[in-house]
Amino acid sequence: MLLFTIYSFTALRTLHSGQGSLLRPLECVYLLGLVAVAFACEVAFPLSPWQQRLPFLPLLATSVYCSLGVCYSFLRLYATLLRPDGKPKQP
């Protein structure tokens, strides 16, 4: 997954060179939050007392967090496509 992410950012940066940053600040915060959720699910949760009582909690947290990112992506895509001038706004 890390190699795919590095490749994707490299390819997108080459494709969209000179058009500013690839990610907005909110998107950077979301990706950092995803790292925090992964750390909580893989490291912190197995050491917690909730592991035996709520074994589904890591999957639930990951699913809810990722669904927020997917909804944001679709809303941003719709906003970009439905602009009257048809051009994406430059940050």
RAVENWO-V908950 format. One record per residue. RES is the residue in three letters. PSI is psi in degrees with one decimal (NA if undefined). OMEGA is omega as a letter, one per 20 degrees, with the letter a starting at -180 (* if undefined). Layout:
BEGIN
((RES,PSI,OMEGA) (RES,PSI,OMEGA))
END
This chain:
BEGIN
((MET,-39.6,r) (LEU,-41.6,r) (LEU,-39.2,r) (PHE,-41.7,r) (THR,-44.4,r) (ILE,-44.5,r) (TYR,-42.7,a) (SER,-46.3,r) (PHE,-37.3,r) (THR,-45.7,a) (ALA,-42.8,r) (LEU,-37.5,r) (ARG,-39.7,r) (THR,-42.0,a) (LEU,-38.1,a) (HIS,35.5,a) (SER,140.2,r) (GLY,4.3,a) (GLN,16.2,r) (GLY,-165.3,a) (SER,147.3,r) (LEU,-33.8,a) (LEU,144.3,r) (ARG,163.4,a) (PRO,-38.9,r) (LEU,-36.2,r) (GLU,-35.7,r) (CYS,-41.6,r) (VAL,-39.7,r) (TYR,-44.7,a) (LEU,-37.5,r) (LEU,-36.8,r) (GLY,-33.9,r) (LEU,-37.8,r) (VAL,-41.2,r) (ALA,-41.3,r) (VAL,-42.4,r) (ALA,-42.2,r) (PHE,-44.4,a) (ALA,-39.9,a) (CYS,-35.1,a) (GLU,-26.3,a) (VAL,-54.0,a) (ALA,-43.9,a) (PHE,-43.4,r) (PRO,-22.1,r) (LEU,-3.9,a) (SER,162.1,r) (PRO,-11.4,a) (TRP,-7.3,a) (GLN,-40.5,a) (GLN,-36.2,a) (ARG,-32.0,a) (LEU,68.9,a) (PRO,-17.0,a) (PHE,-8.5,a) (LEU,-41.8,r) (PRO,-41.8,r) (LEU,-40.5,r) (LEU,-45.9,a) (ALA,-43.5,r) (THR,-42.9,a) (SER,-44.3,a) (VAL,-43.8,a) (TYR,-44.1,r) (CYS,-34.1,r) (SER,-34.1,r) (LEU,-41.2,r) (GLY,-38.5,r) (VAL,-43.1,r) (CYS,-42.6,r) (TYR,-42.5,a) (SER,-43.5,r) (PHE,-41.2,r) (LEU,-40.4,r) (ARG,-38.5,r) (LEU,-46.2,r) (TYR,-41.9,r) (ALA,-37.8,r) (THR,-43.3,a) (LEU,-26.9,a) (LEU,6.4,r) (ARG,140.9,a) (PRO,-36.5,a) (ASP,-13.0,r) (GLY,0.3,r) (LYS,138.2,r) (PRO,142.5,r) (LYS,135.6,r) (GLN,135.8,a) (PRO,NA,*))
END
